[in-house]
């Protein structure tokens, strides 16, 4: 079971933009092997930060509106949203410690 919640285009505003805690968003797709490689580190991140960070995943094939609005052209893309604003971004397979660095500065 994943520690990261799935989010849809319809849930984006309520779940991500209106969140009182910072949110790490994982843009992914079922067919994407690098995305699958990042699944375990993303779950670890969610477990490590607990209530201080919300971690969500959005399937770009099932939810094309949000990735288009944020200019997501390659996956995996990891977006940090705080106070409804994009505050951090990285793309591609990342070492776990780089993900920690990405989110820690926004907690």
PDB file as gemmi writes it, atoms N, CA and C in Angstrom:
CRYST1    1.000    1.000    1.000  90.00  90.00  90.00 P 1                      
ATOM      1  N   UNK A   1       0.836  -1.189   0.000  1.00  0.00           N  
ATOM      2  CA  UNK A   1       0.000   0.000   0.000  1.00  0.00           C  
ATOM      3  C   UNK A   1       0.879   1.251   0.000  1.00  0.00           C  
ATOM      4  N   UNK A   2       0.499   2.195  -0.810  1.00  0.00           N  
ATOM      5  CA  UNK A   2       1.268   3.422  -0.948  1.00  0.00           C  
ATOM      6  C   UNK A   2       0.938   4.415   0.167  1.00  0.00           C  
ATOM      7  N   UNK A   3       1.944   5.157   0.597  1.00  0.00           N  
ATOM      8  CA  UNK A   3       1.740   6.233   1.563  1.00  0.00           C  
ATOM      9  C   UNK A   3       1.286   7.511   0.863  1.00  0.00           C  
ATOM     10  N   UNK A   4       1.423   7.545  -0.462  1.00  0.00           N  
ATOM     11  CA  UNK A   4       1.037   8.711  -1.244  1.00  0.00           C  
ATOM     12  C   UNK A   4      -0.397   8.533  -1.737  1.00  0.00           C  
ATOM     13  N   UNK A   5      -1.202   9.560  -1.566  1.00  0.00           N  
ATOM     14  CA  UNK A   5      -2.601   9.500  -1.993  1.00  0.00           C  
ATOM     15  C   UNK A   5      -2.710   9.836  -3.477  1.00  0.00           C  
ATOM     16  N   UNK A   6      -3.635   9.178  -4.152  1.00  0.00           N  
ATOM     17  CA  UNK A   6      -3.917   9.524  -5.544  1.00  0.00           C  
ATOM     18  C   UNK A   6      -4.812  10.749  -5.559  1.00  0.00           C  
ATOM     19  N   UNK A   7      -4.557  11.645  -6.511  1.00  0.00           N  
ATOM     20  CA  UNK A   7      -5.365  12.847  -6.652  1.00  0.00           C  
ATOM     21  C   UNK A   7      -5.780  12.975  -8.118  1.00  0.00           C  
ATOM     22  N   UNK A   8      -6.950  13.530  -8.351  1.00  0.00           N  
ATOM     23  CA  UNK A   8      -7.462  13.723  -9.714  1.00  0.00           C  
ATOM     24  C   UNK A   8      -7.511  15.211 -10.034  1.00  0.00           C  
ATOM     25  N   UNK A   9      -7.748  15.513 -11.317  1.00  0.00           N  
ATOM     26  CA  UNK A   9      -7.930  16.910 -11.719  1.00  0.00           C  
ATOM     27  C   UNK A   9      -9.017  17.569 -10.872  1.00  0.00           C  
ATOM     28  N   UNK A  10     -10.113  16.838 -10.643  1.00  0.00           N  
ATOM     29  CA  UNK A  10     -11.256  17.377  -9.900  1.00  0.00           C  
ATOM     30  C   UNK A  10     -10.907  17.667  -8.433  1.00  0.00           C  
ATOM     31  N   UNK A  11      -9.957  16.919  -7.879  1.00  0.00           N  
ATOM     32  CA  UNK A  11      -9.573  17.080  -6.469  1.00  0.00           C  
ATOM     33  C   UNK A  11      -8.400  18.036  -6.272  1.00  0.00           C  
ATOM     34  N   UNK A  12      -7.781  18.485  -7.364  1.00  0.00           N  
ATOM     35  CA  UNK A  12      -6.534  19.249  -7.311  1.00  0.00           C  
ATOM     36  C   UNK A  12      -6.625  20.462  -6.384  1.00  0.00           C  
ATOM     37  N   UNK A  13      -7.623  21.314  -6.589  1.00  0.00           N  
ATOM     38  CA  UNK A  13      -7.718  22.551  -5.796  1.00  0.00           C  
ATOM     39  C   UNK A  13      -7.851  22.239  -4.311  1.00  0.00           C  
ATOM     40  N   UNK A  14      -8.798  21.383  -3.976  1.00  0.00           N  
ATOM     41  CA  UNK A  14      -9.050  21.062  -2.565  1.00  0.00           C  
ATOM     42  C   UNK A  14      -7.868  20.345  -1.917  1.00  0.00           C  
ATOM     43  N   UNK A  15      -7.290  19.372  -2.628  1.00  0.00           N  
ATOM     44  CA  UNK A  15      -6.243  18.527  -2.052  1.00  0.00           C  
ATOM     45  C   UNK A  15      -4.871  19.188  -2.051  1.00  0.00           C  
ATOM     46  N   UNK A  16      -4.548  19.901  -3.122  1.00  0.00           N  
ATOM     47  CA  UNK A  16      -3.195  20.444  -3.270  1.00  0.00           C  
ATOM     48  C   UNK A  16      -3.144  21.952  -3.004  1.00  0.00           C  
ATOM     49  N   UNK A  17      -3.912  22.719  -3.761  1.00  0.00           N  
ATOM     50  CA  UNK A  17      -3.822  24.177  -3.652  1.00  0.00           C  
ATOM     51  C   UNK A  17      -4.319  24.700  -2.307  1.00  0.00           C  
ATOM     52  N   UNK A  18      -5.367  24.078  -1.754  1.00  0.00           N  
ATOM     53  CA  UNK A  18      -5.930  24.533  -0.485  1.00  0.00           C  
ATOM     54  C   UNK A  18      -5.333  23.844   0.738  1.00  0.00           C  
ATOM     55  N   UNK A  19      -4.320  23.002   0.537  1.00  0.00           N  
ATOM     56  CA  UNK A  19      -3.712  22.272   1.655  1.00  0.00           C  
ATOM     57  C   UNK A  19      -3.016  23.223   2.620  1.00  0.00           C  
ATOM     58  N   UNK A  20      -3.201  22.976   3.909  1.00  0.00           N  
ATOM     59  CA  UNK A  20      -2.538  23.793   4.928  1.00  0.00           C  
ATOM     60  C   UNK A  20      -1.081  23.389   5.119  1.00  0.00           C  
ATOM     61  N   UNK A  21      -0.734  22.184   4.673  1.00  0.00           N  
ATOM     62  CA  UNK A  21       0.655  21.737   4.745  1.00  0.00           C  
ATOM     63  C   UNK A  21       1.221  21.713   3.327  1.00  0.00           C  
ATOM     64  N   UNK A  22       2.546  21.817   3.186  1.00  0.00           N  
ATOM     65  CA  UNK A  22       3.142  21.712   1.858  1.00  0.00           C  
ATOM     66  C   UNK A  22       2.805  20.365   1.225  1.00  0.00           C  
ATOM     67  N   UNK A  23       2.757  20.337  -0.099  1.00  0.00           N  
ATOM     68  CA  UNK A  23       2.391  19.133  -0.836  1.00  0.00           C  
ATOM     69  C   UNK A  23       3.479  18.810  -1.848  1.00  0.00           C  
ATOM     70  N   UNK A  24       3.915  17.552  -1.863  1.00  0.00           N  
ATOM     71  CA  UNK A  24       4.782  17.064  -2.939  1.00  0.00           C  
ATOM     72  C   UNK A  24       3.886  16.298  -3.889  1.00  0.00           C  
ATOM     73  N   UNK A  25       3.888  16.714  -5.156  1.00  0.00           N  
ATOM     74  CA  UNK A  25       3.071  16.068  -6.169  1.00  0.00           C  
ATOM     75  C   UNK A  25       3.982  15.267  -7.091  1.00  0.00           C  
ATOM     76  N   UNK A  26       3.634  14.008  -7.284  1.00  0.00           N  
ATOM     77  CA  UNK A  26       4.346  13.119  -8.193  1.00  0.00           C  
ATOM     78  C   UNK A  26       3.485  12.950  -9.440  1.00  0.00           C  
ATOM     79  N   UNK A  27       3.905  13.555 -10.559  1.00  0.00           N  
ATOM     80  CA  UNK A  27       3.230  13.361 -11.845  1.00  0.00           C  
ATOM     81  C   UNK A  27       3.807  12.096 -12.466  1.00  0.00           C  
ATOM     82  N   UNK A  28       2.947  11.114 -12.767  1.00  0.00           N  
ATOM     83  CA  UNK A  28       3.420   9.805 -13.213  1.00  0.00           C  
ATOM     84  C   UNK A  28       2.432   9.191 -14.201  1.00  0.00           C  
ATOM     85  N   UNK A  29       2.818   8.031 -14.762  1.00  0.00           N  
ATOM     86  CA  UNK A  29       1.938   7.236 -15.619  1.00  0.00           C  
ATOM     87  C   UNK A  29       2.275   5.765 -15.426  1.00  0.00           C  
ATOM     88  N   UNK A  30       1.294   4.923 -15.650  1.00  0.00           N  
ATOM     89  CA  UNK A  30       1.434   3.480 -15.449  1.00  0.00           C  
ATOM     90  C   UNK A  30       2.555   2.884 -16.308  1.00  0.00           C  
ATOM     91  N   UNK A  31       2.713   3.366 -17.533  1.00  0.00           N  
ATOM     92  CA  UNK A  31       3.685   2.818 -18.484  1.00  0.00           C  
ATOM     93  C   UNK A  31       5.113   3.313 -18.260  1.00  0.00           C  
ATOM     94  N   UNK A  32       5.296   4.268 -17.359  1.00  0.00           N  
ATOM     95  CA  UNK A  32       6.588   4.946 -17.168  1.00  0.00           C  
ATOM     96  C   UNK A  32       7.479   4.173 -16.191  1.00  0.00           C  
ATOM     97  N   UNK A  33       8.531   3.551 -16.703  1.00  0.00           N  
ATOM     98  CA  UNK A  33       9.439   2.782 -15.843  1.00  0.00           C  
ATOM     99  C   UNK A  33      10.184   3.650 -14.826  1.00  0.00           C  
ATOM    100  N   UNK A  34      10.691   4.836 -15.222  1.00  0.00           N  
ATOM    101  CA  UNK A  34      11.325   5.698 -14.208  1.00  0.00           C  
ATOM    102  C   UNK A  34      10.341   6.094 -13.092  1.00  0.00           C  
ATOM    103  N   UNK A  35       9.064   6.271 -13.452  1.00  0.00           N  
ATOM    104  CA  UNK A  35       8.051   6.588 -12.441  1.00  0.00           C  
ATOM    105  C   UNK A  35       7.921   5.439 -11.442  1.00  0.00           C  
ATOM    106  N   UNK A  36       7.920   4.230 -11.964  1.00  0.00           N  
ATOM    107  CA  UNK A  36       7.815   3.059 -11.091  1.00  0.00           C  
ATOM    108  C   UNK A  36       9.037   2.955 -10.182  1.00  0.00           C  
ATOM    109  N   UNK A  37      10.209   3.323 -10.716  1.00  0.00           N  
ATOM    110  CA  UNK A  37      11.438   3.291  -9.916  1.00  0.00           C  
ATOM    111  C   UNK A  37      11.364   4.288  -8.761  1.00  0.00           C  
ATOM    112  N   UNK A  38      10.596   5.365  -8.926  1.00  0.00           N  
ATOM    113  CA  UNK A  38      10.491   6.393  -7.893  1.00  0.00           C  
ATOM    114  C   UNK A  38       9.380   6.108  -6.885  1.00  0.00           C  
ATOM    115  N   UNK A  39       8.598   5.088  -7.112  1.00  0.00           N  
ATOM    116  CA  UNK A  39       7.469   4.786  -6.236  1.00  0.00           C  
ATOM    117  C   UNK A  39       7.906   4.534  -4.793  1.00  0.00           C  
ATOM    118  N   UNK A  40       8.935   3.715  -4.601  1.00  0.00           N  
ATOM    119  CA  UNK A  40       9.410   3.388  -3.253  1.00  0.00           C  
ATOM    120  C   UNK A  40       9.998   4.619  -2.549  1.00  0.00           C  
ATOM    121  N   UNK A  41      10.863   5.412  -3.211  1.00  0.00           N  
ATOM    122  CA  UNK A  41      11.366   6.622  -2.537  1.00  0.00           C  
ATOM    123  C   UNK A  41      10.256   7.614  -2.182  1.00  0.00           C  
ATOM    124  N   UNK A  42       9.241   7.727  -3.021  1.00  0.00           N  
ATOM    125  CA  UNK A  42       8.127   8.637  -2.730  1.00  0.00           C  
ATOM    126  C   UNK A  42       7.360   8.143  -1.502  1.00  0.00           C  
ATOM    127  N   UNK A  43       7.130   6.841  -1.406  1.00  0.00           N  
ATOM    128  CA  UNK A  43       6.474   6.277  -0.222  1.00  0.00           C  
ATOM    129  C   UNK A  43       7.311   6.512   1.034  1.00  0.00           C  
ATOM    130  N   UNK A  44       8.625   6.350   0.913  1.00  0.00           N  
ATOM    131  CA  UNK A  44       9.522   6.590   2.056  1.00  0.00           C  
ATOM    132  C   UNK A  44       9.451   8.038   2.508  1.00  0.00           C  
ATOM    133  N   UNK A  45       9.395   8.944   1.532  1.00  0.00           N  
ATOM    134  CA  UNK A  45       9.302  10.370   1.837  1.00  0.00           C  
ATOM    135  C   UNK A  45       8.014  10.671   2.601  1.00  0.00           C  
ATOM    136  N   UNK A  46       6.908  10.119   2.135  1.00  0.00           N  
ATOM    137  CA  UNK A  46       5.619  10.317   2.801  1.00  0.00           C  
ATOM    138  C   UNK A  46       5.678   9.795   4.234  1.00  0.00           C  
ATOM    139  N   UNK A  47       6.291   8.629   4.426  1.00  0.00           N  
ATOM    140  CA  UNK A  47       6.393   8.043   5.763  1.00  0.00           C  
ATOM    141  C   UNK A  47       7.311   8.875   6.664  1.00  0.00           C  
ATOM    142  N   UNK A  48       8.402   9.362   6.109  1.00  0.00           N  
ATOM    143  CA  UNK A  48       9.388  10.110   6.902  1.00  0.00           C  
ATOM    144  C   UNK A  48       8.837  11.445   7.399  1.00  0.00           C  
ATOM    145  N   UNK A  49       8.094  12.149   6.564  1.00  0.00           N  
ATOM    146  CA  UNK A  49       7.632  13.479   6.946  1.00  0.00           C  
ATOM    147  C   UNK A  49       6.251  13.491   7.587  1.00  0.00           C  
ATOM    148  N   UNK A  50       5.528  12.398   7.487  1.00  0.00           N  
ATOM    149  CA  UNK A  50       4.249  12.266   8.168  1.00  0.00           C  
ATOM    150  C   UNK A  50       3.305  13.432   7.934  1.00  0.00           C  
ATOM    151  N   UNK A  51       2.844  14.037   9.028  1.00  0.00           N  
ATOM    152  CA  UNK A  51       1.858  15.121   8.959  1.00  0.00           C  
ATOM    153  C   UNK A  51       2.438  16.451   8.498  1.00  0.00           C  
ATOM    154  N   UNK A  52       3.755  16.556   8.405  1.00  0.00           N  
ATOM    155  CA  UNK A  52       4.361  17.834   7.996  1.00  0.00           C  
ATOM    156  C   UNK A  52       4.327  18.042   6.496  1.00  0.00           C  
ATOM    157  N   UNK A  53       4.077  16.956   5.735  1.00  0.00           N  
ATOM    158  CA  UNK A  53       4.088  17.015   4.281  1.00  0.00           C  
ATOM    159  C   UNK A  53       3.008  16.093   3.735  1.00  0.00           C  
ATOM    160  N   UNK A  54       2.207  16.615   2.824  1.00  0.00           N  
ATOM    161  CA  UNK A  54       1.231  15.779   2.118  1.00  0.00           C  
ATOM    162  C   UNK A  54       1.900  15.319   0.822  1.00  0.00           C  
ATOM    163  N   UNK A  55       1.848  14.034   0.543  1.00  0.00           N  
ATOM    164  CA  UNK A  55       2.428  13.488  -0.681  1.00  0.00           C  
ATOM    165  C   UNK A  55       1.308  12.877  -1.515  1.00  0.00           C  
ATOM    166  N   UNK A  56       1.191  13.357  -2.758  1.00  0.00           N  
ATOM    167  CA  UNK A  56       0.138  12.876  -3.647  1.00  0.00           C  
ATOM    168  C   UNK A  56       0.723  12.506  -5.001  1.00  0.00           C  
ATOM    169  N   UNK A  57       0.005  11.625  -5.688  1.00  0.00           N  
ATOM    170  CA  UNK A  57       0.389  11.199  -7.031  1.00  0.00           C  
ATOM    171  C   UNK A  57      -0.764  11.516  -7.975  1.00  0.00           C  
ATOM    172  N   UNK A  58      -0.433  12.003  -9.177  1.00  0.00           N  
ATOM    173  CA  UNK A  58      -1.460  12.255 -10.169  1.00  0.00           C  
ATOM    174  C   UNK A  58      -1.064  11.563 -11.474  1.00  0.00           C  
ATOM    175  N   UNK A  59      -1.939  10.681 -11.930  1.00  0.00           N  
ATOM    176  CA  UNK A  59      -1.712   9.932 -13.161  1.00  0.00           C  
ATOM    177  C   UNK A  59      -2.025  10.863 -14.337  1.00  0.00           C  
ATOM    178  N   UNK A  60      -0.996  11.170 -15.131  1.00  0.00           N  
ATOM    179  CA  UNK A  60      -1.168  12.156 -16.198  1.00  0.00           C  
ATOM    180  C   UNK A  60      -2.065  11.667 -17.335  1.00  0.00           C  
ATOM    181  N   UNK A  61      -2.165  10.359 -17.507  1.00  0.00           N  
ATOM    182  CA  UNK A  61      -3.032   9.823 -18.565  1.00  0.00           C  
ATOM    183  C   UNK A  61      -4.504   9.940 -18.185  1.00  0.00           C  
ATOM    184  N   UNK A  62      -4.798   9.729 -16.920  1.00  0.00           N  
ATOM    185  CA  UNK A  62      -6.182   9.791 -16.443  1.00  0.00           C  
ATOM    186  C   UNK A  62      -6.601  11.214 -16.085  1.00  0.00           C  
ATOM    187  N   UNK A  63      -5.637  12.089 -15.869  1.00  0.00           N  
ATOM    188  CA  UNK A  63      -5.900  13.466 -15.437  1.00  0.00           C  
ATOM    189  C   UNK A  63      -5.018  14.435 -16.231  1.00  0.00           C  
ATOM    190  N   UNK A  64      -5.351  14.689 -17.493  1.00  0.00           N  
ATOM    191  CA  UNK A  64      -4.481  15.502 -18.350  1.00  0.00           C  
ATOM    192  C   UNK A  64      -4.534  17.015 -18.091  1.00  0.00           C  
ATOM    193  N   UNK A  65      -5.575  17.497 -17.462  1.00  0.00           N  
ATOM    194  CA  UNK A  65      -5.760  18.949 -17.292  1.00  0.00           C  
ATOM    195  C   UNK A  65      -4.671  19.574 -16.412  1.00  0.00           C  
ATOM    196  N   UNK A  66      -4.457  19.007 -15.244  1.00  0.00           N  
ATOM    197  CA  UNK A  66      -3.498  19.581 -14.295  1.00  0.00           C  
ATOM    198  C   UNK A  66      -2.067  19.561 -14.827  1.00  0.00           C  
ATOM    199  N   UNK A  67      -1.578  18.436 -15.368  1.00  0.00           N  
ATOM    200  CA  UNK A  67      -0.207  18.454 -15.913  1.00  0.00           C  
ATOM    201  C   UNK A  67      -0.049  19.501 -17.018  1.00  0.00           C  
ATOM    202  N   UNK A  68      -1.069  19.673 -17.841  1.00  0.00           N  
ATOM    203  CA  UNK A  68      -1.003  20.678 -18.910  1.00  0.00           C  
ATOM    204  C   UNK A  68      -0.911  22.081 -18.321  1.00  0.00           C  
ATOM    205  N   UNK A  69      -1.674  22.345 -17.267  1.00  0.00           N  
ATOM    206  CA  UNK A  69      -1.650  23.669 -16.625  1.00  0.00           C  
ATOM    207  C   UNK A  69      -0.291  23.988 -16.019  1.00  0.00           C  
ATOM    208  N   UNK A  70       0.431  22.962 -15.579  1.00  0.00           N  
ATOM    209  CA  UNK A  70       1.732  23.171 -14.952  1.00  0.00           C  
ATOM    210  C   UNK A  70       2.900  22.911 -15.901  1.00  0.00           C  
ATOM    211  N   UNK A  71       2.599  22.699 -17.172  1.00  0.00           N  
ATOM    212  CA  UNK A  71       3.645  22.530 -18.170  1.00  0.00           C  
ATOM    213  C   UNK A  71       4.470  21.270 -18.004  1.00  0.00           C  
ATOM    214  N   UNK A  72       3.861  20.218 -17.480  1.00  0.00           N  
ATOM    215  CA  UNK A  72       4.585  18.954 -17.299  1.00  0.00           C  
ATOM    216  C   UNK A  72       4.773  18.288 -18.667  1.00  0.00           C  
ATOM    217  N   UNK A  73       6.024  18.236 -19.111  1.00  0.00           N  
ATOM    218  CA  UNK A  73       6.338  17.686 -20.423  1.00  0.00           C  
ATOM    219  C   UNK A  73       7.047  16.340 -20.340  1.00  0.00           C  
ATOM    220  N   UNK A  74       7.577  16.015 -19.171  1.00  0.00           N  
ATOM    221  CA  UNK A  74       8.247  14.725 -18.992  1.00  0.00           C  
ATOM    222  C   UNK A  74       7.917  14.212 -17.596  1.00  0.00           C  
ATOM    223  N   UNK A  75       7.957  12.900 -17.463  1.00  0.00           N  
ATOM    224  CA  UNK A  75       7.677  12.291 -16.173  1.00  0.00           C  
ATOM    225  C   UNK A  75       8.779  11.301 -15.831  1.00  0.00           C  
ATOM    226  N   UNK A  76       9.019  11.082 -14.555  1.00  0.00           N  
ATOM    227  CA  UNK A  76       8.324  11.702 -13.435  1.00  0.00           C  
ATOM    228  C   UNK A  76       8.731  13.162 -13.249  1.00  0.00           C  
ATOM    229  N   UNK A  77       7.764  13.958 -12.833  1.00  0.00           N  
ATOM    230  CA  UNK A  77       7.996  15.343 -12.425  1.00  0.00           C  
ATOM    231  C   UNK A  77       7.486  15.467 -10.999  1.00  0.00           C  
ATOM    232  N   UNK A  78       8.281  16.111 -10.159  1.00  0.00           N  
ATOM    233  CA  UNK A  78       7.934  16.297  -8.752  1.00  0.00           C  
ATOM    234  C   UNK A  78       7.795  17.786  -8.478  1.00  0.00           C  
ATOM    235  N   UNK A  79       6.624  18.172  -8.027  1.00  0.00           N  
ATOM    236  CA  UNK A  79       6.291  19.571  -7.795  1.00  0.00           C  
ATOM    237  C   UNK A  79       5.986  19.772  -6.314  1.00  0.00           C  
ATOM    238  N   UNK A  80       6.560  20.807  -5.717  1.00  0.00           N  
ATOM    239  CA  UNK A  80       6.240  21.149  -4.339  1.00  0.00           C  
ATOM    240  C   UNK A  80       5.327  22.376  -4.371  1.00  0.00           C  
ATOM    241  N   UNK A  81       4.174  22.253  -3.722  1.00  0.00           N  
ATOM    242  CA  UNK A  81       3.205  23.340  -3.658  1.00  0.00           C  
ATOM    243  C   UNK A  81       3.014  23.720  -2.189  1.00  0.00           C  
ATOM    244  N   UNK A  82       3.122  25.013  -1.919  1.00  0.00           N  
ATOM    245  CA  UNK A  82       2.933  25.518  -0.557  1.00  0.00           C  
ATOM    246  C   UNK A  82       2.094  26.787  -0.645  1.00  0.00           C  
ATOM    247  N   UNK A  83       1.037  26.836   0.137  1.00  0.00           N  
ATOM    248  CA  UNK A  83       0.174  27.998   0.102  1.00  0.00           C  
ATOM    249  C   UNK A  83      -0.447  28.238  -1.261  1.00  0.00           C  
ATOM    250  N   UNK A  84      -0.688  27.158  -1.999  1.00  0.00           N  
ATOM    251  CA  UNK A  84      -1.306  27.262  -3.312  1.00  0.00           C  
ATOM    252  C   UNK A  84      -0.366  27.655  -4.433  1.00  0.00           C  
ATOM    253  N   UNK A  85       0.933  27.813  -4.117  1.00  0.00           N  
ATOM    254  CA  UNK A  85       1.910  28.243  -5.120  1.00  0.00           C  
ATOM    255  C   UNK A  85       2.996  27.186  -5.318  1.00  0.00           C  
ATOM    256  N   UNK A  86       3.479  27.096  -6.554  1.00  0.00           N  
ATOM    257  CA  UNK A  86       4.593  26.203  -6.875  1.00  0.00           C  
ATOM    258  C   UNK A  86       5.862  26.790  -6.272  1.00  0.00           C  
ATOM    259  N   UNK A  87       6.519  26.027  -5.395  1.00  0.00           N  
ATOM    260  CA  UNK A  87       7.728  26.522  -4.736  1.00  0.00           C  
ATOM    261  C   UNK A  87       8.960  25.659  -5.004  1.00  0.00           C  
ATOM    262  N   UNK A  88       8.760  24.485  -5.609  1.00  0.00           N  
ATOM    263  CA  UNK A  88       9.877  23.602  -5.902  1.00  0.00           C  
ATOM    264  C   UNK A  88       9.532  22.671  -7.038  1.00  0.00           C  
ATOM    265  N   UNK A  89      10.551  22.270  -7.796  1.00  0.00           N  
ATOM    266  CA  UNK A  89      10.322  21.405  -8.950  1.00  0.00           C  
ATOM    267  C   UNK A  89      11.588  20.633  -9.277  1.00  0.00           C  
ATOM    268  N   UNK A  90      11.424  19.364  -9.595  1.00  0.00           N  
ATOM    269  CA  UNK A  90      12.515  18.575 -10.135  1.00  0.00           C  
ATOM    270  C   UNK A  90      11.909  17.521 -11.047  1.00  0.00           C  
ATOM    271  N   UNK A  91      12.706  17.033 -11.990  1.00  0.00           N  
ATOM    272  CA  UNK A  91      12.225  16.037 -12.957  1.00  0.00           C  
ATOM    273  C   UNK A  91      13.174  14.848 -13.008  1.00  0.00           C  
ATOM    274  N   UNK A  92      12.619  13.698 -13.384  1.00  0.00           N  
ATOM    275  CA  UNK A  92      13.435  12.510 -13.584  1.00  0.00           C  
ATOM    276  C   UNK A  92      13.685  11.750 -12.294  1.00  0.00           C  
ATOM    277  N   UNK A  93      14.389  10.654 -12.442  1.00  0.00           N  
ATOM    278  CA  UNK A  93      14.725   9.814 -11.296  1.00  0.00           C  
ATOM    279  C   UNK A  93      15.681  10.587 -10.393  1.00  0.00           C  
ATOM    280  N   UNK A  94      15.351  10.657  -9.110  1.00  0.00           N  
ATOM    281  CA  UNK A  94      16.135  11.420  -8.140  1.00  0.00           C  
ATOM    282  C   UNK A  94      16.553  10.520  -6.985  1.00  0.00           C  
ATOM    283  N   UNK A  95      17.764  10.737  -6.462  1.00  0.00           N  
ATOM    284  CA  UNK A  95      18.134  10.022  -5.242  1.00  0.00           C  
ATOM    285  C   UNK A  95      17.229  10.491  -4.102  1.00  0.00           C  
ATOM    286  N   UNK A  96      16.981   9.618  -3.159  1.00  0.00           N  
ATOM    287  CA  UNK A  96      16.103   9.932  -2.030  1.00  0.00           C  
ATOM    288  C   UNK A  96      16.527  11.217  -1.322  1.00  0.00           C  
ATOM    289  N   UNK A  97      17.833  11.387  -1.097  1.00  0.00           N  
ATOM    290  CA  UNK A  97      18.289  12.575  -0.367  1.00  0.00           C  
ATOM    291  C   UNK A  97      18.007  13.869  -1.129  1.00  0.00           C  
ATOM    292  N   UNK A  98      17.963  13.817  -2.442  1.00  0.00           N  
ATOM    293  CA  UNK A  98      17.626  15.011  -3.236  1.00  0.00           C  
ATOM    294  C   UNK A  98      16.155  15.370  -3.058  1.00  0.00           C  
ATOM    295  N   UNK A  99      15.299  14.368  -2.956  1.00  0.00           N  
ATOM    296  CA  UNK A  99      13.882  14.630  -2.687  1.00  0.00           C  
ATOM    297  C   UNK A  99      13.705  15.242  -1.297  1.00  0.00           C  
ATOM    298  N   UNK A 100      14.454  14.731  -0.328  1.00  0.00           N  
ATOM    299  CA  UNK A 100      14.396  15.268   1.027  1.00  0.00           C  
ATOM    300  C   UNK A 100      14.796  16.739   1.002  1.00  0.00           C  
ATOM    301  N   UNK A 101      15.894  17.059   0.303  1.00  0.00           N  
ATOM    302  CA  UNK A 101      16.358  18.455   0.182  1.00  0.00           C  
ATOM    303  C   UNK A 101      15.275  19.332  -0.457  1.00  0.00           C  
ATOM    304  N   UNK A 102      14.644  18.804  -1.498  1.00  0.00           N  
ATOM    305  CA  UNK A 102      13.626  19.558  -2.224  1.00  0.00           C  
ATOM    306  C   UNK A 102      12.488  19.975  -1.301  1.00  0.00           C  
ATOM    307  N   UNK A 103      12.033  19.065  -0.444  1.00  0.00           N  
ATOM    308  CA  UNK A 103      10.869  19.375   0.392  1.00  0.00           C  
ATOM    309  C   UNK A 103      11.241  20.050   1.715  1.00  0.00           C  
ATOM    310  N   UNK A 104      12.394  19.718   2.292  1.00  0.00           N  
ATOM    311  CA  UNK A 104      12.748  20.245   3.617  1.00  0.00           C  
ATOM    312  C   UNK A 104      12.780  21.764   3.665  1.00  0.00           C  
ATOM    313  N   UNK A 105      13.206  22.395   2.598  1.00  0.00           N  
ATOM    314  CA  UNK A 105      13.320  23.856   2.598  1.00  0.00           C  
ATOM    315  C   UNK A 105      11.952  24.555   2.612  1.00  0.00           C  
ATOM    316  N   UNK A 106      10.876  23.782   2.427  1.00  0.00           N  
ATOM    317  CA  UNK A 106       9.541  24.364   2.382  1.00  0.00           C  
ATOM    318  C   UNK A 106       8.668  23.952   3.567  1.00  0.00           C  
ATOM    319  N   UNK A 107       9.257  23.238   4.520  1.00  0.00           N  
ATOM    320  CA  UNK A 107       8.480  22.795   5.691  1.00  0.00           C  
ATOM    321  C   UNK A 107       8.524  23.821   6.799  1.00  0.00           C  
TER     322      UNK A 107                                                      
END                                                                             
